[in-house]
Amino acid sequence: MKAVETHKRSWVSIIVVALLCLLWLLPTIGLLVTSFRPIDDINSSGWWEAIFRPAFTLQNYVGVFENSNMAMAFVNALAVAIPATIIPIMFAAFAAYAFTFLDFRGKDFLFVTIVAVMVVPLQVALQPMLDLLGPRGLNIAGQYVAVWLLHTGFGMPLAIYTLRNYMTTLPRSIIESAKMDGATHYQTFWKLVFPMSMPAIAGFAILQFLWVWNDLLIALLFLKPENETVIVSLKGMLGTQGQGWELLTAGAFISMALPLLVFILLQRFFVRGMTAGAVKG
């Protein structure tokens, strides 16, 4: 029996990757340390000084909840991010199924058009969307539904492209067998294609959730002040002359907690979902 060849790991590669990871984590570590330091220490020395002269306090975190509506902002952010993640995925999954397994006139042209929309900057659509959703249009600006529609529209092209490319890698023999057994497209989608596409769906869900959670521009323009999200609340913590930025470090780390949790829980799907089908036409 022929032995399986194993490749030796390069210590150079390991060291380089470790250094890159450290450089990537360094700003986050600095933010975390700074968020626990007293304001006088923050203003007089760098965060690395805490390693040699540790002095920590929870006052910054207490100040975040005392001087801002952070708890409600968290609820508002969830009310925006969860539907704005689920809705485009559902529509995109149906569209990707149609582009992959159905034949209809103009399919390729329509798909190329959708992909081309991804290069259009978000800012180009803001003024038309303000007119459409504002008092001169549907008059829903300031409500959650307006933000859901915007994030759905802006996220759909990438979602369709990602899911369609993944679905092209699925074995067509299973789909053909289901068709021969009399399964409808609805049954084939929900019982076969949707479960098998879960890695790509979860991978895109991470990207969409992080984008919506960290969005400032759309939330600032299309939500009322009482519905402000975490990122908008963080912006309000910083005074016009830069005062209060010690609270900003604590608030920023609080806002990172949920996205980090989402990524950790779904990370096993992320690379698989984003790379599968990437080279397919």
Phi, psi and omega in degrees: 000128184284130181289144179283128181286136178244142180264131178287141179283137179276124179294331177297315179297318180297316181294317180297315180296319179297319178294320178296319177297319179296317178297323179290324182277341186304312178299323179293319177297316178299320178297316181297313180297315180298324182295341180257001183267148175296154184299324180295320178291324179297319183283340186256343184206164178285163184296332181292343177296336180294340178291324183264329178231075185293129174209109187237155180210155176261007186297327179297319180289323176297318180296327179300314183280336178279324187259002179214169180261052187297320181299313179292326178296325176297315179298317179297319180296321177293320179296334177273312191288319185294306177297324181289349174265318184287316186299309180295328178296317181296311179296318182293325180295318177296316180295318180296322176299316180296317180293336185267316191245356179247151176247122177210159186294134177078017184299311183294318179297318180294320180294317178298322178297318179296317179296322181295332180296336182297337182274353180283124180297145179302321185296335181297328185268356187295312181296313175300323180290326175296321177291319183290317185267349183276194183299332180277358180233243182282345178059044177242006177299137184100346180260160180300322185299328179295317180291323177299315181297319181294312180293328176295313180295319182285334182268343185298315182303312179295322180296315180296316180299314182294312184290322179297315179297325178290318183295334177293342179272351181287146181294120181291339180299325179292319180295317179295322178296319178296322178294319179293331178278001176092013180287139176281168177299324179298314179293320179297319181295309187283328185266339182239298190292313182299311178298321181289339180268008184303322177301317179291321179296315179294322178297315178291325179301322178298311181298314182294317180297316180296320179296312182293318181298320183269004182289134176249317189297307183294317180296325181288324184273329191244007176239148176288157179302326180287348178252020185297145180271181183299316183294320177294322178296321177297320179300323181288343180289331183275120181292170182294337180250018176088001180286152179086013183285345173294329175288329181296323179294318178292316180296322179296320180290326175297318182293338180279343188299310183292314176302322177297319179296316179299316181295318181296319182290329186248010187295332181293339177271341195296300183296318180298316182289325183280334185260334181295128180079008184293333181259005179279150179277000000 
